[in-house]
Amino acid sequence: MPIITARILTGRSTEMKADLVRELAQAAVRALGVREEQIRVLIEEYPPEHWGAGSKTKTELDGGSNK
């Protein structure tokens, strides 16, 4: 049973997350040759102050502050 985890920033709509689940599941069906009902997709959401690139958080990269 494939388990796919997507880690994304908060702020996406329910519809966008449903589309992501659907697209990831369909990709796994094509790539792995498994049935769709065997696939599990987990979405983990993080606020921008908990997401970093290099030594800066996403909040800082966007011009905001963590304070």
N, C-alpha and C positions, 0 to 999 in steps of 0.2 A: 504494500500500500504506500504509494508515494505521498509524502507530506511536503508541501511547499509553504515556506514562510516568506511573506513580503513585509519588509520594515519600511514604513513611510512616515512622513511628517503629518501631523494632525491638520485638519481643515478640508479634507476631501469629503464630498457628499456621499451619502449612502449609495446613490446610483453609481458613482464613480468606483466605489469599492466593490459593488456587485459586478460591474464590468470587469474589474481587475480579476476577481475570483473566476469569472467565466473564461476570460482570455487565458489565464494561467492553467486552468483545468484543461482547456482545449489544446493548448500547447503540449501539455504532458501526455494527453491521449495520442497526439501525432508523434511525438518524439520517443515515447516509451512503449507505445502499443498496448496500453492498459485501458480498461473500461473507465468511463468518467466517474462512475459511482465508487471506484476504488481510490480516488484522489481526495486528499484533504488539503485545503488551503487555509492558512492562518494569516491574519493581518495584525501586525503589531504597529501601533501608532505612537509617535513620540512628538512632544512639543519642540519647537525650534531651539529652545534653550538647552535641550537634552540631545542635540544632534550637532556633531562637529565635523569640520574638515580642516586638517592640519591642526593649528592651535586655536582656532576660532570656532565659536558656535554658529549655527545658522542665523541666529538672531543678530550676532555681531556682523556676520558677512552681509546681511541685509541692511546694515546701517543702524541697527537698534542697539540696545544695551542689555546686559544681563542683570543690571542692578535695579 
